[in-house]
Amino acid sequence: MDRDHSRIFNVHAWSEHKAVKELVAKIFASLSMDEQEKLLSKSNNKGKSDPLKQLRTVMADLYVGWKTDPTLCTAVSHNNNDYKPNSRYNALHIPKRITEIFDILYGNTYLDRIKGAYNHENPALSRRTRYRPAALLQSLFERIGIETYEINLHQNQECIILRDKGPDALRATDLEYEDTNLTCSMRSEVQAYNNLMNEHYVDVATLQEPFIVREVIPKRGKSYTTQHPVDQNHKFTRRIFSRNSWELNGRWNGGFWQNLPKYMRRDILIDGEPTDEIDYSGLHPSLLALKQGYRLSGDPYDLGKHVCPRIPLQDQRKVVKQLVLIGINAKNRNAAFRAFQSDNKGYKKADLEQVLDAFVDKHPYLADSICADQGIKLMNVDSKLTTHIINQFVALGKPILPIHDSYIVKTEDRQLLRSAMSKACVDVVGTDIEAEARSDQDVQFLTYATTWRSRDKDFYIDAVMQMQLPLEVEGYRTRYEDWKKRTM
């Protein structure tokens, strides 16, 4: 077992499939009378939910993990604070006895296990206990014969999340809250979107297997790889608000397409049809400029001159854009420079300061907005734009994939998307903001490459190939055809 090759246990996994119910009954019957009594006991604040239903959640989630990759481990917290039966974030009322179910399954050779450990000196290095289906359980799973999208991984899952992070906390925690007209309205909007997307097939045509592998480089410890599923169970979307405020953040998060590298997003097909992506041009700088009574025009990141000799001119715009976007989210300049340097090795603070000064000289009305913790507020504005756009598409029954300030739709719907984006801007911020389509960028790139065709034929051919429809691999076609057979 590879401890780092794992995913977190999902307390919202559920199945009404007959084969899963029969599996749960068989496993429970195989336990000793003492083990059954231990799970059925109501003592020690173990919760009121049915242990057989809890076992069904465990089996449903383990089956999805095994079906995705038989070597994949499931990380299970043994911290009682992670299981609050009455929490809105625990809709199936999973109590702390769930950890006993895992341990009993391990004791009966249904699971393999690597015990977790708490690091008192550095809690960030603590590790949860890992479990993985052993040969006995795998043999039972092989008889079920259902696909992962037939398991509901989001049964009654809350889609409006309120979070906060204490000054000494390692990460933000989900907060309980009382429902209001606002939260109920937002929840209805997100649920309507999720219900719509359940009816549409979204996949990457060039992926033979339904996942991507990405490297994680922690601040401490060795790097490791993680798998990000690309399947119909990972379209569930929710809105997440920050700092215990409904006016901060609120972005739509969760769809697997948000984990894809940008170059791979062009290979997304919806219902087997090609797609296009349109994004707002310089949205956050534009919003900040509008707040000051100015309107950005042209390329806001083009400084019009070479600023720093140690930063090549061909890299300057990329550096400016990334530094400005980081600066909008940073609380001060030093924090912005450190964040930039952590992602881009070899850049000196003095050079970055020179570039940022040049940007502010070009846009002096943005001087007080850069490195002033504005990002979290702007995210709330772009989340309202996204909500407005999504509501228009849901009303028409048309699929759409949000990626914060850009959106992917079927190619046939790109003019509809342009119109929806313009209407959202006018209604939310009072004026339209320029948007640019990926297809338009491709045409511009091809035009540029054509001028160099005689000197660099390979460059021209690459530009032409970039505009071709994605090559559908066999794995994609098999997944899509199977989904159509089972759902239509």
HUZIFEN-V852350 format. One record per residue. N is the residue number from 1. RES is the residue in one small letter. SS is DSSP state (a for helix, b for strand, c for the rest). OMEGA is omega in whole degrees, 0 to 359 (none if undefined). Layout:
n->N res->RES ss->SS omega->OMEGA
n->N res->RES ss->SS omega->OMEGA
//
This chain:
n->1 res->m ss->c omega->177
n->2 res->d ss->c omega->184
n->3 res->r ss->c omega->183
n->4 res->d ss->c omega->178
n->5 res->h ss->c omega->189
n->6 res->s ss->b omega->171
n->7 res->r ss->b omega->187
n->8 res->i ss->b omega->177
n->9 res->f ss->c omega->184
n->10 res->n ss->c omega->183
n->11 res->v ss->c omega->180
n->12 res->h ss->c omega->179
n->13 res->a ss->c omega->183
n->14 res->w ss->b omega->177
n->15 res->s ss->c omega->173
n->16 res->e ss->c omega->182
n->17 res->h ss->c omega->182
n->18 res->k ss->a omega->182
n->19 res->a ss->a omega->179
n->20 res->v ss->a omega->178
n->21 res->k ss->a omega->180
n->22 res->e ss->a omega->178
n->23 res->l ss->a omega->181
n->24 res->v ss->a omega->180
n->25 res->a ss->a omega->180
n->26 res->k ss->a omega->181
n->27 res->i ss->a omega->180
n->28 res->f ss->a omega->180
n->29 res->a ss->a omega->182
n->30 res->s ss->a omega->181
n->31 res->l ss->c omega->178
n->32 res->s ss->c omega->179
n->33 res->m ss->a omega->179
n->34 res->d ss->a omega->180
n->35 res->e ss->a omega->177
n->36 res->q ss->a omega->179
n->37 res->e ss->a omega->180
n->38 res->k ss->a omega->179
n->39 res->l ss->a omega->182
n->40 res->l ss->a omega->183
n->41 res->s ss->c omega->178
n->42 res->k ss->c omega->183
n->43 res->s ss->c omega->175
n->44 res->n ss->c omega->174
n->45 res->n ss->c omega->184
n->46 res->k ss->c omega->177
n->47 res->g ss->c omega->185
n->48 res->k ss->c omega->183
n->49 res->s ss->c omega->184
n->50 res->d ss->c omega->179
n->51 res->p ss->a omega->177
n->52 res->l ss->a omega->177
n->53 res->k ss->a omega->176
n->54 res->q ss->a omega->178
n->55 res->l ss->a omega->179
n->56 res->r ss->a omega->176
n->57 res->t ss->a omega->180
n->58 res->v ss->a omega->182
n->59 res->m ss->a omega->180
n->60 res->a ss->a omega->182
n->61 res->d ss->a omega->178
n->62 res->l ss->a omega->180
n->63 res->y ss->a omega->179
n->64 res->v ss->a omega->178
n->65 res->g ss->a omega->180
n->66 res->w ss->a omega->181
n->67 res->k ss->a omega->178
n->68 res->t ss->a omega->182
n->69 res->d ss->c omega->182
n->70 res->p ss->c omega->180
n->71 res->t ss->c omega->184
n->72 res->l ss->c omega->178
n->73 res->c ss->b omega->175
n->74 res->t ss->b omega->181
n->75 res->a ss->b omega->184
n->76 res->v ss->b omega->178
n->77 res->s ss->c omega->174
n->78 res->h ss->c omega->177
n->79 res->n ss->c omega->183
n->80 res->n ss->a omega->181
n->81 res->n ss->a omega->180
n->82 res->d ss->a omega->181
n->83 res->y ss->c omega->179
n->84 res->k ss->c omega->188
n->85 res->p ss->c omega->184
n->86 res->n ss->c omega->180
n->87 res->s ss->c omega->176
n->88 res->r ss->c omega->179
n->89 res->y ss->c omega->178
n->90 res->n ss->c omega->190
n->91 res->a ss->c omega->179
n->92 res->l ss->c omega->176
n->93 res->h ss->c omega->179
n->94 res->i ss->c omega->181
n->95 res->p ss->c omega->182
n->96 res->k ss->c omega->178
n->97 res->r ss->c omega->179
n->98 res->i ss->a omega->179
n->99 res->t ss->a omega->176
n->100 res->e ss->a omega->177
n->101 res->i ss->a omega->178
n->102 res->f ss->a omega->182
n->103 res->d ss->a omega->177
n->104 res->i ss->a omega->177
n->105 res->l ss->a omega->176
n->106 res->y ss->a omega->180
n->107 res->g ss->a omega->180
n->108 res->n ss->c omega->175
n->109 res->t ss->c omega->172
n->110 res->y ss->c omega->184
n->111 res->l ss->b omega->165
n->112 res->d ss->b omega->187
n->113 res->r ss->b omega->165
n->114 res->i ss->b omega->184
n->115 res->k ss->c omega->178
n->116 res->g ss->c omega->180
n->117 res->a ss->b omega->178
n->118 res->y ss->c omega->180
n->119 res->n ss->c omega->184
n->120 res->h ss->c omega->181
n->121 res->e ss->c omega->180
n->122 res->n ss->c omega->183
n->123 res->p ss->a omega->180
n->124 res->a ss->a omega->180
n->125 res->l ss->a omega->177
n->126 res->s ss->c omega->182
n->127 res->r ss->b omega->176
n->128 res->r ss->c omega->176
n->129 res->t ss->b omega->179
n->130 res->r ss->b omega->176
n->131 res->y ss->b omega->177
n->132 res->r ss->b omega->179
n->133 res->p ss->b omega->175
n->134 res->a ss->c omega->185
n->135 res->a ss->a omega->182
n->136 res->l ss->a omega->181
n->137 res->l ss->a omega->178
n->138 res->q ss->a omega->179
n->139 res->s ss->a omega->177
n->140 res->l ss->a omega->178
n->141 res->f ss->a omega->182
n->142 res->e ss->c omega->182
n->143 res->r ss->c omega->185
n->144 res->i ss->c omega->173
n->145 res->g ss->c omega->175
n->146 res->i ss->c omega->181
n->147 res->e ss->c omega->184
n->148 res->t ss->a omega->181
n->149 res->y ss->a omega->173
n->150 res->e ss->a omega->171
n->151 res->i ss->c omega->179
n->152 res->n ss->b omega->180
n->153 res->l ss->c omega->185
n->154 res->h ss->c omega->182
n->155 res->q ss->c omega->178
n->156 res->n ss->c omega->184
n->157 res->q ss->c omega->179
n->158 res->e ss->c omega->181
n->159 res->c ss->c omega->173
n->160 res->i ss->b omega->189
n->161 res->i ss->b omega->175
n->162 res->l ss->b omega->185
n->163 res->r ss->b omega->173
n->164 res->d ss->b omega->180
n->165 res->k ss->c omega->178
n->166 res->g ss->c omega->183
n->167 res->p ss->c omega->182
n->168 res->d ss->c omega->183
n->169 res->a ss->c omega->178
n->170 res->l ss->c omega->181
n->171 res->r ss->c omega->179
n->172 res->a ss->c omega->179
n->173 res->t ss->b omega->178
n->174 res->d ss->b omega->183
n->175 res->l ss->c omega->171
n->176 res->e ss->c omega->178
n->177 res->y ss->c omega->176
n->178 res->e ss->c omega->180
n->179 res->d ss->c omega->176
n->180 res->t ss->c omega->176
n->181 res->n ss->a omega->180
n->182 res->l ss->a omega->183
n->183 res->t ss->a omega->179
n->184 res->c ss->a omega->179
n->185 res->s ss->a omega->180
n->186 res->m ss->a omega->181
n->187 res->r ss->a omega->179
n->188 res->s ss->a omega->180
n->189 res->e ss->a omega->181
n->190 res->v ss->a omega->179
n->191 res->q ss->a omega->179
n->192 res->a ss->a omega->178
n->193 res->y ss->a omega->180
n->194 res->n ss->a omega->178
n->195 res->n ss->a omega->178
n->196 res->l ss->a omega->185
n->197 res->m ss->a omega->176
n->198 res->n ss->c omega->182
n->199 res->e ss->c omega->184
n->200 res->h ss->c omega->182
n->201 res->y ss->c omega->180
n->202 res->v ss->b omega->183
n->203 res->d ss->b omega->177
n->204 res->v ss->b omega->189
n->205 res->a ss->c omega->184
n->206 res->t ss->c omega->179
n->207 res->l ss->c omega->177
n->208 res->q ss->c omega->177
n->209 res->e ss->c omega->187
n->210 res->p ss->c omega->175
n->211 res->f ss->b omega->171
n->212 res->i ss->b omega->180
n->213 res->v ss->b omega->180
n->214 res->r ss->b omega->179
n->215 res->e ss->b omega->176
n->216 res->v ss->b omega->180
n->217 res->i ss->c omega->182
n->218 res->p ss->c omega->178
n->219 res->k ss->c omega->177
n->220 res->r ss->c omega->180
n->221 res->g ss->c omega->184
n->222 res->k ss->c omega->178
n->223 res->s ss->c omega->179
n->224 res->y ss->b omega->181
n->225 res->t ss->b omega->176
n->226 res->t ss->b omega->176
n->227 res->q ss->b omega->174
n->228 res->h ss->b omega->181
n->229 res->p ss->b omega->174
n->230 res->v ss->c omega->184
n->231 res->d ss->c omega->187
n->232 res->q ss->c omega->176
n->233 res->n ss->c omega->184
n->234 res->h ss->c omega->173
n->235 res->k ss->c omega->183
n->236 res->f ss->c omega->185
n->237 res->t ss->c omega->178
n->238 res->r ss->b omega->176
n->239 res->r ss->b omega->184
n->240 res->i ss->b omega->178
n->241 res->f ss->b omega->189
n->242 res->s ss->c omega->175
n->243 res->r ss->c omega->175
n->244 res->n ss->c omega->182
n->245 res->s ss->c omega->176
n->246 res->w ss->c omega->180
n->247 res->e ss->c omega->181
n->248 res->l ss->c omega->184
n->249 res->n ss->b omega->184
n->250 res->g ss->b omega->182
n->251 res->r ss->b omega->177
n->252 res->w ss->b omega->183
n->253 res->n ss->b omega->170
n->254 res->g ss->c omega->182
n->255 res->g ss->c omega->184
n->256 res->f ss->a omega->182
n->257 res->w ss->a omega->179
n->258 res->q ss->a omega->177
n->259 res->n ss->a omega->183
n->260 res->l ss->c omega->170
n->261 res->p ss->c omega->187
n->262 res->k ss->a omega->183
n->263 res->y ss->a omega->182
n->264 res->m ss->a omega->182
n->265 res->r ss->a omega->179
n->266 res->r ss->c omega->180
n->267 res->d ss->c omega->178
n->268 res->i ss->b omega->171
n->269 res->l ss->b omega->175
n->270 res->i ss->b omega->184
n->271 res->d ss->c omega->178
n->272 res->g ss->c omega->184
n->273 res->e ss->b omega->180
n->274 res->p ss->c omega->185
n->275 res->t ss->b omega->173
n->276 res->d ss->b omega->180
n->277 res->e ss->b omega->179
n->278 res->i ss->b omega->179
n->279 res->d ss->b omega->174
n->280 res->y ss->b omega->181
n->281 res->s ss->c omega->178
n->282 res->g ss->c omega->188
n->283 res->l ss->a omega->184
n->284 res->h ss->a omega->173
n->285 res->p ss->a omega->179
n->286 res->s ss->a omega->179
n->287 res->l ss->a omega->179
n->288 res->l ss->a omega->179
n->289 res->a ss->a omega->179
n->290 res->l ss->a omega->179
n->291 res->k ss->a omega->180
n->292 res->q ss->c omega->178
n->293 res->g ss->c omega->180
n->294 res->y ss->c omega->177
n->295 res->r ss->c omega->179
n->296 res->l ss->c omega->176
n->297 res->s ss->c omega->182
n->298 res->g ss->c omega->181
n->299 res->d ss->c omega->184
n->300 res->p ss->c omega->184
n->301 res->y ss->c omega->177
n->302 res->d ss->c omega->184
n->303 res->l ss->c omega->177
n->304 res->g ss->c omega->179
n->305 res->k ss->c omega->177
n->306 res->h ss->c omega->190
n->307 res->v ss->c omega->187
n->308 res->c ss->c omega->182
n->309 res->p ss->c omega->183
n->310 res->r ss->c omega->174
n->311 res->i ss->c omega->183
n->312 res->p ss->c omega->182
n->313 res->l ss->a omega->182
n->314 res->q ss->a omega->179
n->315 res->d ss->a omega->191
n->316 res->q ss->a omega->183
n->317 res->r ss->a omega->179
n->318 res->k ss->a omega->179
n->319 res->v ss->a omega->180
n->320 res->v ss->a omega->183
n->321 res->k ss->a omega->182
n->322 res->q ss->a omega->181
n->323 res->l ss->a omega->180
n->324 res->v ss->a omega->180
n->325 res->l ss->a omega->175
n->326 res->i ss->a omega->181
n->327 res->g ss->a omega->179
n->328 res->i ss->a omega->181
n->329 res->n ss->a omega->185
n->330 res->a ss->c omega->180
n->331 res->k ss->c omega->177
n->332 res->n ss->c omega->184
n->333 res->r ss->a omega->181
n->334 res->n ss->a omega->178
n->335 res->a ss->a omega->179
n->336 res->a ss->a omega->181
n->337 res->f ss->a omega->179
n->338 res->r ss->a omega->180
n->339 res->a ss->a omega->179
n->340 res->f ss->a omega->183
n->341 res->q ss->a omega->179
n->342 res->s ss->a omega->179
n->343 res->d ss->a omega->184
n->344 res->n ss->c omega->183
n->345 res->k ss->c omega->172
n->346 res->g ss->c omega->180
n->347 res->y ss->c omega->180
n->348 res->k ss->c omega->181
n->349 res->k ss->a omega->182
n->350 res->a ss->a omega->180
n->351 res->d ss->a omega->179
n->352 res->l ss->a omega->179
n->353 res->e ss->a omega->179
n->354 res->q ss->a omega->180
n->355 res->v ss->a omega->181
n->356 res->l ss->a omega->176
n->357 res->d ss->a omega->180
n->358 res->a ss->a omega->178
n->359 res->f ss->a omega->180
n->360 res->v ss->a omega->176
n->361 res->d ss->a omega->179
n->362 res->k ss->a omega->181
n->363 res->h ss->c omega->185
n->364 res->p ss->a omega->179
n->365 res->y ss->a omega->177
n->366 res->l ss->a omega->186
n->367 res->a ss->c omega->183
n->368 res->d ss->c omega->183
n->369 res->s ss->c omega->180
n->370 res->i ss->c omega->181
n->371 res->c ss->c omega->180
n->372 res->a ss->c omega->175
n->373 res->d ss->c omega->181
n->374 res->q ss->c omega->188
n->375 res->g ss->a omega->184
n->376 res->i ss->a omega->178
n->377 res->k ss->a omega->179
n->378 res->l ss->a omega->176
n->379 res->m ss->a omega->178
n->380 res->n ss->a omega->178
n->381 res->v ss->a omega->182
n->382 res->d ss->a omega->175
n->383 res->s ss->a omega->177
n->384 res->k ss->a omega->174
n->385 res->l ss->a omega->180
n->386 res->t ss->a omega->179
n->387 res->t ss->a omega->180
n->388 res->h ss->a omega->182
n->389 res->i ss->a omega->181
n->390 res->i ss->a omega->180
n->391 res->n ss->a omega->178
n->392 res->q ss->a omega->180
n->393 res->f ss->a omega->179
n->394 res->v ss->a omega->180
n->395 res->a ss->a omega->180
n->396 res->l ss->a omega->180
n->397 res->g ss->c omega->183
n->398 res->k ss->c omega->181
n->399 res->p ss->c omega->178
n->400 res->i ss->c omega->182
n->401 res->l ss->b omega->180
n->402 res->p ss->b omega->173
n->403 res->i ss->b omega->178
n->404 res->h ss->c omega->181
n->405 res->d ss->c omega->173
n->406 res->s ss->b omega->188
n->407 res->y ss->b omega->179
n->408 res->i ss->b omega->179
n->409 res->v ss->b omega->172
n->410 res->k ss->b omega->181
n->411 res->t ss->a omega->181
n->412 res->e ss->a omega->183
n->413 res->d ss->a omega->186
n->414 res->r ss->a omega->176
n->415 res->q ss->a omega->175
n->416 res->l ss->a omega->179
n->417 res->l ss->a omega->178
n->418 res->r ss->a omega->180
n->419 res->s ss->a omega->180
n->420 res->a ss->a omega->179
n->421 res->m ss->a omega->178
n->422 res->s ss->a omega->181
n->423 res->k ss->a omega->179
n->424 res->a ss->a omega->180
n->425 res->c ss->a omega->181
n->426 res->v ss->a omega->183
n->427 res->d ss->a omega->186
n->428 res->v ss->a omega->185
n->429 res->v ss->a omega->173
n->430 res->g ss->c omega->180
n->431 res->t ss->c omega->181
n->432 res->d ss->c omega->176
n->433 res->i ss->c omega->184
n->434 res->e ss->c omega->177
n->435 res->a ss->b omega->183
n->436 res->e ss->b omega->181
n->437 res->a ss->b omega->175
n->438 res->r ss->a omega->181
n->439 res->s ss->a omega->177
n->440 res->d ss->a omega->178
n->441 res->q ss->a omega->179
n->442 res->d ss->a omega->180
n->443 res->v ss->a omega->178
n->444 res->q ss->a omega->180
n->445 res->f ss->a omega->180
n->446 res->l ss->a omega->178
n->447 res->t ss->a omega->178
n->448 res->y ss->a omega->181
n->449 res->a ss->a omega->181
n->450 res->t ss->a omega->180
n->451 res->t ss->a omega->181
n->452 res->w ss->c omega->187
n->453 res->r ss->c omega->183
n->454 res->s ss->c omega->183
n->455 res->r ss->c omega->184
n->456 res->d ss->c omega->184
n->457 res->k ss->a omega->180
n->458 res->d ss->a omega->178
n->459 res->f ss->a omega->179
n->460 res->y ss->a omega->180
n->461 res->i ss->a omega->178
n->462 res->d ss->a omega->180
n->463 res->a ss->a omega->179
n->464 res->v ss->a omega->181
n->465 res->m ss->a omega->182
n->466 res->q ss->a omega->182
n->467 res->m ss->c omega->180
n->468 res->q ss->c omega->175
n->469 res->l ss->c omega->181
n->470 res->p ss->c omega->179
n->471 res->l ss->c omega->181
n->472 res->e ss->c omega->180
n->473 res->v ss->c omega->185
n->474 res->e ss->a omega->181
n->475 res->g ss->a omega->178
n->476 res->y ss->a omega->183
n->477 res->r ss->a omega->179
n->478 res->t ss->a omega->180
n->479 res->r ss->a omega->183
n->480 res->y ss->a omega->180
n->481 res->e ss->a omega->179
n->482 res->d ss->a omega->179
n->483 res->w ss->a omega->181
n->484 res->k ss->a omega->180
n->485 res->k ss->a omega->186
n->486 res->r ss->a omega->186
n->487 res->t ss->a omega->184
n->488 res->m ss->c omega->none
//
